[in-house]
Amino acid sequence: MTDQLAVTDPAVTHNAEIDQLFAVDGRLVAGIPDFHPRQSQTDMARAIADAIARQGTLLAEAGTGTGKTFAYLVPALLWGGKVIVSTGTKNLQDQLFLRDIPTVRKALNVPVTVALLKGRSNYVCHFHLDRTLQNGRLTAREDVGYLREISRFMKTTSTGDKAELSKIPENALIWNLVTSTRETCLGAECAHYQDCFVMKARKEAQQADVVVVNHHLFFADVALKDTGVAELLPTANTIIFDEAHQLPDTATLFFGETVSTSQVMELCRDVLAEGLTHARDGADWAKVVTTVEKAARDLRLAFPSEGMKLAHHQIAASSPFFPALEHLKAMLQQLIETLTSQAERAETIEQCRVRAIEMAVQWAAWGTPPAAGATNQPEKVLWAEAFSQSLQLHQTPLSIAPIFSKQREGTPRSWIFTSATLAVKNDFSHYTAQMGLKDELALTWPSPFDYQQQALLYVPKDLPQPNSPAYTDAVIDAALPVIEAAGGRAFLLCTTLRAVKRAAERLREEFAARKLPWPLLVQGELGRTELLAQFRAAGNAVLIGSQSFWEGVDVRGDALSLVIIDKLPFAPPDDPVLAARIAEMEQRGMNGFMHHQLPEAIINLKQGAGRLIRDESDRGVLMICDPRLISKPYGKRIWQSLPPFARTRELPEVQSFLHGGPE
């Protein structure tokens, strides 16, 4: 009887089928060029198939080169039912939808339907495009040409997805004028509702077997119920988070609330346009908005310098911030009264009124200075951040675990969390505590690459402490002979933008003085995609970048043979949310550094280190300049969490390894 039960157990049946599909003579080898079986990939696919069969949760850490995308797509397409796949970025989302899923679907010959769903700001809005064409309220000279391109694009596109219009930069200001937000969408009242690209994408997602979203969209929806995911969740059988290490940060962002002076300025811009168009005689619109704009600017000026972050309780009671805040609230109230008196004259004026009321509620959360010695509400951190043109006020949850756990209650379904970096030395407890994933199955599959042969970890001697003023110069001095030995072909990953700037200045000087022929590419001087394209094309370039190049970047082959990391990526200690989380942990008798800052830094470092070896034939050096890796007791825990590199502190060994070139 037991044997009979075992045979009908879906997990057992799936295991046999997975083994067959991933085998040397299986469908994947036959149907996918360059596919070759890897035991770790097959094992991971079996574990995911098992989690799907038992409607369970699985944390799956898979080292670089395991092939985790195919490991989750095969069981998901075969047995996942209605599947939501959430990725870290829109680029990865497009790659899954356009390349990976069609490849696996064709190899397996399964008739699944697939839809791509993005946030509403990715789709051109008919109403806002028409309004911009009529009003011509353009903010930059190049917008005229861009607007012409968008109008032409709208005649041929079936999706309205701005990613299809690569001629216009993603950050061009024109996009704000031709897309909608939750606040500015007219919904079913809109004359273009039947043709709306957002609605069309949501309808396709409703009907598809597999829907590809990104983490921002997933959590924005859970928080705001605004992106179409909320309608999908009840029917989903399987949720897969790829690049799941990013979830704590993304969820923190969306389960919090932010209000800014630039939102006030945008509202004023729209109020002026709609007032003059539909109710010119109803109020002195220019005067009405000018007083609100001035109050918003005065509030920004209450913070003396940009880049400043302060928790609510750190803002001095005598600061001009509090009176300026009260004045802005009063001016917003006056604006709401004017809008209320004119709202029935146009739907768009009513919409501005609703936006103004919602905004006033958010500003109201920020009251008078807290009593001496008081800190934030226990479950929220209130903090302010100043930028050159605006001030943002945030309410951030201290922990997302209780909120996310609540989201997972209800209908039983499988939840798969996968990434190359979820654990610290095979210990998942930091991640599970952040996400509220207690007692769930967590498995690790190491990378199939031979790190002992393919790579070298180099920590140079005699570097000063990372807080030394001359630290970045010392890093460049130590890095130059290694860059020369590598013939360029390097990433220099910095932990701050200031270090990126200084490193770029120094390398420009040194390359010119030594007549070194390698192109120098610097973050901020071009977009990320363009920098990477130039890096790959050059074959011998040196790229200097900060956080955005630590992950999600894949350069295979000889073009990248050296990754230099300037410092261990500890979060800045002045971050108000980090400070509040550490204080809360220490109240519970935990060590904030060991239980939070160190695991975070290790997971970040693993991402940066993962840029180096991307396939079986890659060869290269990982140079970590931070002396704390050797001098501090926690250093061992850090390098033991990295892949098993051969290690050295001797420059000649590094030069000899690099001169050896690809084997």
Secondary structure, 3 states (H helix, E strand, C coil): CHHHHHHHCHHHHHHHHHHHHHCCCCHHHHHCCCCCCCHHHHHHHHHHHHHHHCCCEEEEEECCCCCHHHHHHHHHHHHCCCEEEEECCHHHHHHHHHHHHHHHHHHHCCCCCEEECCCHHHECCHHHHHHHHHHCCCCCCCHHHHHHHHHHHHHHCCCCEHHHCCCCCCCCCHHHHHCCCCCCCCHHHCCCHHHCHHHHHHHHHHHCCEEEEEHHHHHHHHHHCCCCHHHHHHHCCEEEECCHHHHHHHHHHHHCEEEEHHHHHHHHHHHHHHHHHHCCCCCCHHHHHHHHHHHHHHHHHCCCCCCCEEEHHHCCCCCCHHHHHHHHHHHHHHHHHHHHHHHHHCHHHHHHHHHHHHHHHHHHCCCCCCCCCCCCCCCEEEEEEECCCCEEEEEEECCCHHHHHHHHCCCCCEEEEEECCCCECCECHHHHHHHCCCCCEEEEECCCCCHHHHEEEECCCCCCCCCCCCHHHHHHHHHHHHHHHHCCCEEEECCCHHHHHHHHHHHHHHHHHCCCCCCEEEECCECHHHHHHHHHHHCCCEEEECHHHCCCCCCCCCCCCEEEECCCCCCCCCCHHHHHHHHHHHHCCCCHHHHHHHHHHHHHHHHHHCCCCCCCCCCEEEEECCCHHHHCCCHHHHHHHCCCCEEECCHHHHHHHHHHCCC
